[in-house]
């Protein structure tokens, strides 16, 4: 299980069904024991997922954590 944290960013694959705005990435705005609040990059859409559902999308490979090192060098 990947632990989500505030400001963590994810690349969204085409199989991420909740991506109705066709964004390429999302950022975690808040994390609680029960939920994860996210903001998509294009357009600025927000959403709330139950923590277990958010983890499901990560396990399925629909959300790929963006490596911090990759962000710093790009």
Buried (B, 14 or more C-beta within 10 A) or exposed (E): EEEBEEEBBBBBBEEBEBBEBEBEBBBBBEBEEEBBBBBBBEEEBEBBBEBEEBBEBBEEEBBBEBEEEEEEEE
